[in-house]
Amino acid sequence: IEAMNSYVEFSRQEFPHATILIAVPAEWYGGPPDADDYARFVENFDTALETVRDAHGDSVAIESLLVAPLSDADQVCNSAHHANESGRDDISQQIAVAIVAVSTPGSDTASQE
């Protein structure tokens, strides 16, 4: 939470009219995460994000994107530690869609769960 607060404060000062989009990378490659572990992760992230939003009030717009896990083994490197070009393309597409969503008037949120 402290690191997220520092990032938001810096961004708010440098870009006072911007919407901050926090993209959380997927840690799971080659298949979906354990449902219980993922649910706990999402709950903890949402709690941390609400704490940060509460700390900054209406002075800054903060949105989030939970990047979907890559489910195709062809989208990761041979050792399955990181995304290959195809996987990076998919992740970049998710981020681009989220940026458009937070930039579009009337859009409620970019959050994807």
C-alpha positions as CSV (number, residue, x, y, z in Angstrom):
1,I,0.0,0.0,0.0
2,E,2.9,2.4,0.8
3,A,4.5,1.9,-2.6
4,M,1.1,2.3,-4.3
5,N,0.5,5.5,-2.3
6,S,3.9,6.9,-3.3
7,Y,3.3,6.1,-7.0
8,V,-0.2,7.8,-6.9
9,E,1.1,10.8,-5.1
10,F,4.0,11.3,-7.5
11,S,1.6,10.8,-10.5
12,R,-1.0,13.2,-9.1
13,Q,1.6,15.9,-8.6
14,E,3.2,15.4,-12.1
15,F,0.0,14.8,-14.0
16,P,-2.8,16.5,-12.0
17,H,-5.6,15.9,-14.6
18,A,-4.6,12.3,-15.5
19,T,-6.4,9.1,-14.7
20,I,-4.0,6.6,-13.1
21,L,-4.3,3.1,-14.5
22,I,-2.6,0.5,-12.3
23,A,-2.0,-2.7,-14.4
24,V,-1.3,-5.7,-12.3
25,P,0.5,-8.4,-14.3
26,A,-0.7,-12.0,-14.3
27,E,1.6,-14.3,-12.5
28,W,0.2,-17.5,-13.9
29,Y,1.2,-18.9,-17.2
30,G,0.1,-22.1,-18.9
31,G,-3.3,-22.2,-17.2
32,P,-5.8,-20.5,-14.9
33,P,-4.7,-19.9,-11.3
34,D,-6.2,-21.8,-8.4
35,A,-9.6,-20.3,-7.9
36,D,-9.2,-19.8,-4.1
37,D,-5.7,-18.3,-4.4
38,Y,-6.9,-15.9,-7.2
39,A,-10.0,-14.9,-5.2
40,R,-7.7,-14.0,-2.2
41,F,-5.4,-12.1,-4.4
42,V,-8.2,-10.1,-6.0
43,E,-9.7,-9.4,-2.5
44,N,-6.4,-8.2,-1.1
45,F,-5.7,-6.1,-4.2
46,D,-9.2,-4.5,-4.1
47,T,-8.7,-3.8,-0.4
48,A,-5.3,-2.1,-1.0
49,L,-6.7,-0.1,-3.9
50,E,-9.6,1.1,-1.8
51,T,-7.2,2.2,0.9
52,V,-5.2,4.2,-1.6
53,R,-8.4,5.7,-3.1
54,D,-9.6,6.7,0.4
55,A,-6.2,8.3,1.2
56,H,-6.4,10.5,-1.9
57,G,-10.1,11.2,-2.1
58,D,-11.4,13.0,-5.1
59,S,-8.0,14.5,-5.9
60,V,-7.1,11.8,-8.3
61,A,-8.9,9.2,-10.5
62,I,-7.4,5.7,-10.0
63,E,-8.5,2.7,-12.1
64,S,-7.1,-0.8,-12.2
65,L,-6.6,-3.6,-14.6
66,L,-5.9,-7.2,-13.5
67,V,-4.2,-8.6,-16.5
68,A,-5.7,-11.9,-17.5
69,P,-3.4,-15.0,-17.2
70,L,-2.0,-16.4,-20.4
71,S,-3.6,-19.7,-20.9
72,D,-1.9,-20.8,-24.1
73,A,1.5,-22.5,-23.6
74,D,2.6,-21.0,-27.0
75,Q,2.4,-17.6,-25.4
76,V,5.2,-18.1,-22.9
77,C,9.0,-18.6,-23.2
78,N,10.3,-22.2,-23.0
79,S,10.9,-22.0,-19.3
80,A,7.4,-20.5,-18.7
81,H,8.8,-17.5,-16.7
82,H,7.6,-14.7,-19.0
83,A,5.5,-14.0,-22.0
84,N,6.9,-14.4,-25.5
85,E,6.0,-12.0,-28.3
86,S,2.5,-13.5,-28.7
87,G,1.8,-13.2,-25.0
88,R,3.1,-9.6,-24.9
89,D,0.8,-8.8,-27.8
90,D,-2.2,-10.1,-25.8
91,I,-1.1,-8.2,-22.6
92,S,-0.6,-5.0,-24.6
93,Q,-4.1,-5.4,-26.1
94,Q,-5.6,-5.7,-22.7
95,I,-3.8,-2.6,-21.5
96,A,-4.8,-0.7,-24.6
97,V,-8.5,-1.6,-24.1
98,A,-8.3,-0.4,-20.5
99,I,-6.7,2.9,-21.5
100,V,-9.5,3.5,-24.0
101,A,-12.1,2.6,-21.3
102,V,-10.8,5.1,-18.8
103,S,-10.4,7.7,-21.5
104,T,-14.0,7.4,-22.7
105,P,-16.6,9.7,-21.1
106,G,-19.2,7.7,-19.2
107,S,-16.9,4.7,-18.6
108,D,-17.3,3.6,-15.0
109,T,-14.1,1.6,-14.6
110,A,-11.3,-0.3,-16.4
111,S,-11.3,-3.0,-13.8
112,Q,-11.4,-6.5,-15.2
113,E,-11.8,-9.5,-12.9
